[in-house]
Amino acid sequence: MKKIVLMALAIPFVLFSCNDAELEKRVSDLEKRVAEMETKSVASANRQVSNSELNRTNTPTTQTQEVKPEGPTPEFKFDQESFDFGQIIEGEVVEHTFRFTNTGEAPLIIEKATASCGCTVPDYSKDPIAPGGTGEILVKFNSRNKVGKRSNVVTINANTYPSVKRLTIKSDVVKG
């Protein structure tokens, strides 16, 4: 609870004491920490389930853990999950295509793809991808007013297990 209060008090300071690049980096770092916490939470929940199964208790649980669906499921297999544009000139719009294969046993449907920053825009096929089929997610990054090292995350929600997949683009934006 103390951490929440401290973060709430720190937000105005962060917002008014940073330039855009610093703010973007802090937001990106916070998103990474949240993702790590989610992963640790799921791992902890898995241990709790294992312990309760060993104890054979009938106590109901209130976990928000994602449950793997029964039957065949689609599955992402990306050629790469991170891409570094390297050094680019401020104002450039660069793009990268992440390619994947549905290695699962059911059609894969991407429900949505969102970016951690408005300067990053993902585009993807809305059509189902059959098992063994391939798909692409095009990610465009607009470096206008984004000087400095950048790391942006694209979050993909799909009918896979787990239902969330994250891709990362990086760059070092320099003044032109």
C-alpha positions as CSV (number, residue, x, y, z in Angstrom):
1,M,0.0,0.0,0.0
2,K,2.9,2.3,0.8
3,K,4.3,1.7,-2.7
4,I,1.0,2.7,-4.3
5,V,0.9,6.0,-2.3
6,L,4.5,6.8,-3.1
7,M,4.0,6.1,-6.8
8,A,0.9,8.3,-6.8
9,L,2.9,11.1,-5.2
10,A,5.8,10.6,-7.6
11,I,3.7,10.7,-10.8
12,P,3.3,14.5,-10.9
13,F,7.0,14.9,-10.2
14,V,7.9,12.5,-13.0
15,L,5.5,14.2,-15.4
16,F,6.7,17.7,-14.9
17,S,10.4,17.1,-14.4
18,C,11.2,15.0,-17.5
19,N,11.5,15.6,-21.1
20,D,9.7,13.4,-23.6
21,A,12.6,10.9,-23.9
22,E,13.0,10.5,-20.2
23,L,9.3,10.1,-19.7
24,E,9.0,7.5,-22.4
25,K,11.9,5.6,-21.0
26,R,10.3,5.6,-17.5
27,V,7.0,4.5,-18.9
28,S,8.7,1.7,-20.8
29,D,10.6,0.6,-17.7
30,L,7.4,0.6,-15.6
31,E,5.7,-1.5,-18.3
32,K,8.5,-4.0,-18.1
33,R,8.3,-4.2,-14.3
34,V,4.5,-4.7,-14.5
35,A,5.1,-7.6,-17.0
36,E,7.7,-9.1,-14.7
37,M,5.3,-8.8,-11.8
38,E,2.5,-10.5,-13.8
39,T,4.9,-13.4,-14.7
40,K,5.9,-13.8,-11.0
41,S,2.3,-13.7,-10.0
42,V,1.3,-16.4,-12.4
43,A,4.3,-18.5,-11.3
44,S,3.3,-18.0,-7.6
45,A,-0.3,-18.9,-8.4
46,N,0.9,-22.1,-10.2
47,R,2.8,-23.1,-7.0
48,Q,-0.3,-22.4,-4.9
49,V,-2.4,-24.6,-7.2
50,S,0.2,-27.4,-7.0
51,N,0.3,-27.1,-3.2
52,S,-3.4,-27.1,-2.9
53,E,-3.6,-30.2,-5.2
54,L,-1.1,-32.0,-3.0
55,N,-3.1,-31.1,0.1
56,R,-6.3,-32.1,-1.6
57,T,-8.4,-29.4,0.0
58,N,-11.7,-28.2,-1.3
59,T,-11.1,-24.6,-0.4
60,P,-12.1,-22.3,-3.4
61,T,-9.4,-20.1,-4.8
62,T,-9.7,-16.6,-6.0
63,Q,-6.8,-16.6,-8.4
64,T,-7.0,-14.7,-11.7
65,Q,-4.7,-17.1,-13.4
66,E,-5.4,-17.7,-17.0
67,V,-6.6,-21.3,-17.6
68,K,-5.4,-23.3,-20.5
69,P,-8.4,-24.2,-22.7
70,E,-9.3,-27.8,-23.4
71,G,-8.7,-29.2,-26.8
72,P,-6.6,-27.9,-29.7
73,T,-5.2,-24.4,-29.4
74,P,-3.3,-22.1,-31.7
75,E,0.2,-21.1,-30.9
76,F,2.6,-18.3,-32.0
77,K,6.1,-19.1,-33.1
78,F,7.8,-15.8,-34.0
79,D,11.0,-15.7,-36.1
80,Q,12.1,-13.0,-33.6
81,E,10.4,-11.2,-30.7
82,S,12.6,-8.2,-30.5
83,F,14.1,-5.9,-33.2
84,D,16.7,-3.1,-32.9
85,F,16.6,-0.4,-35.5
86,G,20.0,0.8,-34.3
87,Q,20.7,4.5,-34.7
88,I,18.1,6.5,-36.6
89,I,17.7,10.2,-37.3
90,E,15.0,12.1,-35.3
91,G,11.9,12.5,-37.5
92,E,12.4,9.2,-39.4
93,V,9.5,6.8,-39.6
94,V,10.9,3.2,-39.6
95,E,9.1,-0.1,-39.7
96,H,9.7,-3.7,-39.1
97,T,7.7,-6.8,-39.9
98,F,7.5,-9.5,-37.3
99,R,6.7,-12.9,-39.0
100,F,5.2,-15.8,-37.2
101,T,3.8,-19.3,-37.8
102,N,0.8,-20.8,-36.2
103,T,2.4,-24.0,-34.8
104,G,-0.8,-24.9,-32.9
105,E,-3.7,-27.2,-33.9
106,A,-6.4,-24.5,-34.3
107,P,-6.9,-21.3,-36.3
108,L,-5.1,-18.3,-34.7
109,I,-7.0,-15.1,-34.4
110,I,-5.4,-11.9,-33.3
111,E,-7.9,-9.9,-31.3
112,K,-5.9,-6.7,-31.0
113,A,-2.4,-5.3,-31.0
114,T,-1.5,-2.2,-29.0
115,A,1.7,-0.3,-28.4
116,S,3.2,1.2,-25.3
117,C,3.5,4.6,-27.0
118,G,1.5,6.6,-29.6
119,C,4.7,6.8,-31.7
120,T,4.5,3.1,-32.3
121,V,1.7,1.7,-34.5
122,P,1.2,-2.1,-35.0
123,D,-0.8,-3.4,-38.0
124,Y,-1.9,-7.0,-38.4
125,S,-4.1,-9.3,-40.4
126,K,-7.6,-9.7,-39.1
127,D,-8.1,-13.0,-40.9
128,P,-7.7,-16.3,-39.0
129,I,-4.3,-18.1,-39.6
130,A,-4.7,-21.8,-40.1
131,P,-2.5,-24.3,-38.3
132,G,0.9,-24.3,-40.1
133,G,0.0,-20.9,-41.7
134,T,2.0,-17.8,-41.4
135,G,1.2,-14.2,-40.5
136,E,2.8,-10.8,-40.0
137,I,2.7,-7.9,-37.7
138,L,4.0,-4.7,-39.1
139,V,5.2,-2.2,-36.5
140,K,5.9,1.4,-37.5
141,F,7.8,3.8,-35.2
142,N,7.8,7.6,-35.7
143,S,10.9,9.1,-34.1
144,R,9.7,12.7,-34.2
145,N,10.6,14.4,-30.9
146,K,11.9,11.0,-29.5
147,V,15.6,11.7,-29.1
148,G,17.5,9.1,-27.1
149,K,17.5,5.4,-26.6
150,R,14.0,3.9,-27.1
151,S,12.4,0.6,-26.2
152,N,8.7,0.2,-27.1
153,V,6.5,-2.8,-26.5
154,V,3.7,-4.1,-28.7
155,T,1.2,-6.2,-26.8
156,I,-0.7,-8.8,-28.8
157,N,-4.0,-10.3,-27.6
158,A,-4.9,-13.5,-29.4
159,N,-6.8,-16.8,-28.9
160,T,-3.6,-18.5,-27.9
161,Y,-2.4,-19.8,-24.6
162,P,-1.2,-17.6,-23.0
163,S,-3.4,-15.0,-24.6
164,V,-0.9,-12.2,-24.4
165,K,2.4,-12.0,-26.4
166,R,4.8,-9.0,-26.3
167,L,7.2,-7.8,-29.0
168,T,9.8,-5.2,-28.5
169,I,11.4,-2.6,-30.8
170,K,14.5,-0.6,-29.9
171,S,16.3,2.3,-31.4
172,D,18.8,5.1,-30.6
173,V,17.3,8.3,-32.0
174,V,19.8,11.1,-32.7
175,K,19.3,14.7,-33.7
176,G,19.6,15.2,-37.5
